[in-house]
């Protein structure tokens, strides 16, 4: 007997949050013919931070969601992080940014490690330009601004979920996907107001961030180092930089250990000064001090929060799920947090295709299909992404070992690089095809169980 064909209205999905991950997800779901609404609380789009980098694997994931996403990325001045034009591969490199190890050359920084990321293995761009390019792929009417989520009302399985917003409006939808970042309201709904699991927590690190011109980077670092993805390691701090904007600018991030609590509960950003940063790096190598001297006089420092202390026990419940930082906010020390969010997006995108197939070819209901898909997403994404949160903390501890300041312990400090290589390769060499295969398998199993229960009742 042929399977029953069930006529269903198109899937309706609300994405909470209009950052890069949320917009990439919206583009993918539109391609899957899902009715999408993106609700963003801001008055307009302004990505926080200056630069962002993606691994080759994350860019492949983007392409699998929609090749237009990669075209947008390439169009906004993305720069491969090469060592030299003769070498097709990209590298992440570390140097001793603290010590002056050669009397004849005070600007010399001892090379510590260089990891081959492969051909176009790491590509950087400006966050704001990438988001602007992505928004051009979104049809009119999909995004609603000034929509701060106030509450989520989960009604019966056969009913739509009700969203209410701070402006007094409301909306109904089949499913809710929280892409609302480190201060996720959707996460707070899932785990309850006041629960430590609902919130990210301070990692006792903050970052000075900014852009300098390539001209000034060349003055500070020289021809070779200015064009690398380079991390300057040292005691209780580290500084990294990489080129963006078609190689005309360099993104700089200086991460400093902080013994105190972050006292501002409302904002992750505090005003700071170049002089404050220069004081923090006063005893470092002249190259690092020179980089700091080229930043603007007035800069910001960004508190680094993550979900390391209280990881989520699940990423989905019913027809609600969390994606990207809303699920697994991490500190930026691997330089790949957005890459994990893109992997999430690919998984959800593929499962939405599975849902469409199920609704066309079987007696599955929307609610059964959505909850099965979100459970499958949780099953294949949570372990890896929570490992990544932990690993991001771990590598920072290695970059910032106090032993870098003690010549008698330099050998001990330098034993860390094999571990860092292993952790980096686990991120870069992710097998997205196996993820999709496993997610599809888990989805089918869970949907079959739900349909069996429905038939039995």
C-alpha positions in Angstrom: 0.0 0.0 0.0 1.5 3.4 -1.0 2.4 5.9 1.7 -0.3 8.4 2.5 0.4 11.9 1.0 -0.4 14.5 3.7 -1.0 18.1 2.4 0.7 20.5 4.8 1.1 24.2 4.7 4.7 25.2 4.1 7.0 25.1 7.1 7.3 28.4 9.0 10.4 29.1 11.0 11.3 32.1 13.1 15.0 32.8 13.5 15.8 35.0 16.5 18.9 37.0 15.9 20.3 38.6 12.7 24.0 38.1 13.1 26.1 36.3 10.5 25.0 32.8 11.6 21.3 33.7 11.7 21.4 35.3 8.2 23.3 32.4 6.7 20.7 30.1 8.2 17.9 32.2 6.8 19.5 32.1 3.3 19.7 28.3 3.5 16.1 27.8 4.7 14.8 30.1 2.0 16.6 27.8 -0.5 14.8 24.9 1.1 11.5 26.7 0.5 10.8 27.3 4.2 8.9 30.4 5.1 11.4 32.3 7.2 11.2 35.3 9.5 14.2 36.8 11.1 13.6 38.9 14.2 16.5 41.2 15.2 16.3 43.4 18.2 18.6 46.1 16.9 17.5 49.1 14.9 19.9 48.1 12.1 22.6 45.7 11.3 26.0 46.2 12.9 28.2 43.2 13.5 30.4 43.5 16.6 34.1 43.1 16.3 36.3 44.1 13.4 37.5 40.9 11.6 36.3 37.4 11.2 38.1 34.3 9.7 36.7 31.1 8.3 38.5 27.8 7.7 38.3 26.1 4.3 36.0 23.5 5.8 33.6 26.2 7.0 33.6 27.8 3.6 32.8 24.4 2.1 29.9 24.2 4.5 28.7 27.6 3.3 28.8 26.4 -0.3 26.7 23.3 0.6 24.1 25.6 2.1 24.1 28.0 -0.9 27.0 28.9 -3.2 25.8 32.5 -3.1 27.0 32.7 0.5 30.6 32.0 -0.7 30.2 34.5 -3.5 29.2 37.1 -0.9 32.2 36.2 1.2 34.6 36.6 -1.7 33.0 39.8 -2.8 33.8 41.7 0.4 37.6 41.7 0.5 38.3 38.3 1.9 42.0 37.6 2.2 43.8 34.2 2.4 46.3 34.1 5.2 49.4 33.2 3.4 53.1 33.2 4.3 54.2 34.1 0.8 52.9 34.3 -2.7 55.0 31.3 -3.8 53.3 29.0 -1.4 49.7 28.1 -2.1 49.0 27.0 1.5 47.8 29.1 4.5 49.4 28.9 7.9 48.7 29.8 11.5 52.0 30.9 13.1 53.1 31.6 16.7 56.0 33.6 17.9 57.5 34.6 21.3 56.0 38.0 21.6 57.3 38.8 25.0 61.1 38.2 25.1 63.9 39.9 23.2 66.1 36.9 22.4 68.7 38.6 20.2 70.8 41.5 21.3 71.6 42.4 17.7 68.0 42.6 16.7 65.5 43.7 19.4 62.6 43.2 17.0 63.4 39.5 16.6 60.6 37.2 17.8 61.5 33.6 18.0 59.2 31.4 15.8 57.5 28.9 18.0 55.1 27.0 15.7 53.6 27.0 12.2 50.6 24.9 11.3 49.7 24.2 7.7 46.0 24.9 7.2 46.2 23.9 3.5 45.2 25.7 0.3 43.0 28.7 1.3 42.9 27.0 4.7 42.0 30.2 6.6 40.4 33.3 5.0 39.7 36.6 6.8 37.4 39.5 6.1 35.6 42.3 7.9 32.5 41.3 9.8 30.4 44.3 8.8 31.2 43.9 5.1 30.4 40.2 5.1 27.1 40.8 6.8 26.2 43.6 4.4 26.9 41.3 1.5 24.8 38.5 3.0 21.8 40.8 3.6 21.6 41.4 -0.2 20.6 37.7 -0.5 17.6 38.1 1.7 14.3 39.0 0.1 12.3 41.9 1.3 9.9 41.2 4.2 12.0 38.4 5.7 13.7 40.5 8.4 12.0 42.5 11.0 14.1 44.9 13.1 13.5 46.3 16.6 12.0 43.0 17.7 13.4 42.2 21.1 12.0 38.8 22.1 10.2 38.9 25.4 8.6 35.4 25.7 8.1 32.1 24.0 4.8 30.3 24.6 5.0 26.6 23.7 1.4 25.4 23.2 0.2 22.0 22.2 2.1 19.9 19.7 -0.4 20.6 17.0 -0.4 24.3 17.6 2.0 27.0 16.6 4.5 28.5 19.0 3.7 32.1 20.1 6.4 34.7 20.3 5.9 38.1 22.0 8.1 41.1 21.6 9.0 44.1 23.7 7.1 46.4 21.3 3.8 44.6 22.2 3.6 42.7 19.0 3.4 38.9 18.6 3.9 36.2 16.0 3.1 32.6 15.5 5.4 30.0 13.9 6.0 26.3 13.5 9.5 26.4 14.9 11.9 28.7 16.7 15.7 28.7 16.1 17.7 30.8 18.5 20.6 32.5 16.8 20.6 35.3 19.3 24.1 34.9 20.5 25.8 35.1 23.8 22.9 36.8 25.5 20.3 34.4 24.0 16.7 35.0 25.1 15.8 31.6 23.5 18.4 29.8 25.7 17.0 31.6 28.7 13.5 30.3 27.8 14.7 26.8 27.5 16.6 26.6 30.8 14.7 29.2 32.9 15.4 32.7 34.1 18.0 32.6 36.8 19.5 29.2 35.9 23.3 29.4 35.4 22.8 27.3 32.3 20.8 30.1 30.7 23.7 32.5 30.6 27.3 32.7 29.4 29.9 33.5 32.1 33.0 35.6 32.3 36.2 33.8 31.3 38.4 36.2 33.1 39.8 37.5 29.9 39.1 40.6 27.9 40.2 41.7 24.4 41.3 45.0 23.0 40.2 45.0 19.4 40.8 47.3 16.4 42.0 47.7 12.9 45.3 49.3 11.7 46.4 50.0 8.2 48.6 47.6 6.4 51.0 50.5 5.9 51.4 50.8 9.7 51.5 47.0 10.2 54.4 46.9 7.8 56.2 49.5 9.9 55.6 47.6 13.1 56.2 44.0 11.9 58.0 44.0 8.6 57.0 42.6 5.2 56.5 39.0 6.3 54.9 39.1 9.7 52.4 41.8 8.7 50.7 39.5 6.2 50.4 36.4 8.4 47.8 35.1 10.8 50.2 35.5 13.6 49.8 35.0 17.4 52.3 36.6 19.7 52.4 34.4 22.9 53.5 35.6 26.3 52.8 35.5 30.0 49.1 36.2 30.9 48.3 37.7 27.5 48.6 37.2 23.8 48.1 39.3 20.7 46.9 38.1 17.2 46.5 39.8 13.9 45.6 39.0 10.3 45.0 40.9 7.1 41.4 41.9 6.0 39.8 44.2 3.4 41.8 42.9 0.4 45.0 43.2 2.4 44.7 47.0 3.0 43.9 46.6 6.8 45.0 44.3 9.6 42.6 43.1 12.3 44.2 43.2 15.8 43.0 41.5 18.9 44.9 41.6 22.2 43.7 39.2 24.9 44.6 40.0 28.5 44.0 37.9 31.6 41.8 39.6 34.2 41.8 38.7 37.9 38.6 40.6 38.6 34.9 40.1 37.8 33.3 41.8 34.9 31.0 44.2 36.8 28.8 45.5 34.0 25.9 43.1 33.7 24.4 44.8 30.7 27.3 45.4 28.4 30.2 43.3 27.3 32.1 46.4 26.1 33.8 49.1 28.1 35.6 52.2 26.8 39.4 51.9 27.0 42.4 53.8 25.7 45.4 53.0 23.7 47.5 54.0 26.7 45.8 51.4 28.8 46.7 48.7 26.3 50.2 49.9 25.9 50.6 49.7 29.7 49.4 46.0 29.6 52.1 45.2 27.0 54.8 47.6 28.3 57.4 44.8 28.8 56.7 42.9 25.6 58.8 42.7 22.4 59.1 46.1 20.5 57.0 44.6 17.6 54.0 44.1 19.9 54.4 47.5 21.4 54.6 49.1 18.0 51.3 47.4 16.9 49.6 48.9 20.0 51.0 52.3 19.2 49.1 52.4 15.8 45.7 51.7 17.3 43.3 54.7 17.7 43.7 56.7 20.9 40.2 55.6 22.1 39.4 51.9 21.8 37.1 49.4 23.5 37.8 46.4 25.5 35.5 43.4 25.1 34.7 41.0 27.9 35.1 37.3 26.7 32.2 35.2 28.0 31.5 31.6 27.2 29.4 28.6 28.2 32.4 26.6 29.6 31.2 26.7 33.2 27.6 25.6 32.5 27.2 23.8 29.2 23.7 23.2 27.9 22.4 19.6 28.6 20.5 19.8 25.3 20.3 22.2 22.3 16.6 21.5 21.5 13.3 20.9 23.0 10.2 20.2 20.9 10.1 22.7 18.2 12.8 25.0 19.6 16.5 24.8 19.1 19.7 26.8 19.6 22.4 27.4 17.0 25.8 29.0 17.1 26.7 31.1 20.1 23.2 30.8 21.6 24.1 27.0 22.0 27.8 27.0 22.6 29.3 30.5 23.0 33.1 30.2 23.1 36.1 32.4 23.7 37.9 33.3 20.4 41.2 31.7 21.0 40.9 29.1 18.2 39.7 31.8 15.8 37.0 29.5 14.7 33.8 30.1 16.7 31.9 31.3 13.7 33.0 28.2 11.8 31.3 26.0 14.4 28.1 28.1 13.9 28.3 27.5 10.1 28.6 23.7 10.7 25.4 24.0 12.8 23.7 25.8 10.0 24.6 23.1 7.5 23.2 20.5 9.8 19.9 22.3 10.2 19.7 23.1 6.5 20.1 19.5 5.5 17.5 18.3 8.1 15.0 20.8 6.8 15.3 19.1 3.5 14.7 15.8 5.2 11.6 17.3 6.8 10.2 18.4 3.4 10.8 14.9 2.0 9.0 13.3 5.0 6.0 15.6 4.7 5.7 14.8 1.0 6.2 11.0 1.1 4.8 9.8 4.5 2.1 10.4 7.1 4.5 12.5 9.2 3.1 15.7 10.7 5.1 18.9 11.0 5.4 18.7 14.7 6.8 15.2 14.6 9.2 16.0 11.8 10.5 19.2 13.5 11.0 17.8 16.9 12.8 14.7 15.3 15.0 17.0 13.2 16.0 19.2 16.2 16.7 16.1 18.3 18.9 14.8 15.5 20.7 18.1 15.3 21.3 18.0 19.1 22.6 14.4 18.8 25.3 15.2 16.2 26.3 18.7 17.1 26.5 19.0 20.9 29.5 16.8 21.7 31.8 18.5 19.1 30.7 22.1 19.8 31.1 21.7 23.6 34.5 20.1 23.1 35.3 23.3 21.1 34.3 25.5 24.0 36.6 23.6 26.3 39.4 23.5 23.8 39.2 27.3 23.2 39.8 27.8 26.9 42.7 25.3 26.9 44.7 26.8 24.1 44.5 30.2 25.7 46.1 28.8 28.8 48.9 27.5 26.6 49.4 30.7 24.7 49.5 32.7 28.0 51.7 30.4 30.1 53.5 32.3 32.9 56.6 30.2 31.9 57.1 32.4 28.8 58.6 35.1 31.2 61.1 32.7 32.8 64.1 31.7 30.6 64.6 28.6 32.7 61.1 27.4 31.8 61.1 28.2 28.1 61.6 24.5 27.2 58.7 23.5 29.3 56.5 26.2 27.8 57.4 25.0 24.3 56.1 21.5 24.9 52.6 22.7 24.1 52.7 22.8 20.3 51.8 19.2 19.5 48.7 19.5 21.6 47.8 22.8 19.9 48.3 21.2 16.4 46.1 18.2 17.3 43.3 20.5 18.6 43.6 22.7 15.5 43.4 19.8 13.0 40.3 18.5 14.8 38.6 21.8 13.9 39.9 22.1 10.4 39.5 18.5 9.2 35.9 18.1 10.2 34.0 15.6 8.1 30.7 17.4 7.3 29.5 14.6 5.1 29.6 12.1 7.9 27.8 14.6 10.1 25.0 14.9 7.6 24.8 11.2 7.1 24.6 10.6 10.9 22.0 13.4 11.3 19.8 11.9 8.6 20.0 8.5 10.2 19.1 9.8 13.7 16.3 11.9 12.2 14.7 8.8 10.5 15.0 6.8 13.7 13.4 9.4 15.9 10.6 10.2 13.4 9.8 6.5 13.1 9.5 6.2 16.9 7.2 9.3 17.1 5.0 8.0 14.3 4.8 4.6 16.0 3.6 6.2 19.2 1.1 8.3 17.3 -0.3 5.2 15.5 -0.5 3.3 18.8 -2.5 6.1 20.4 
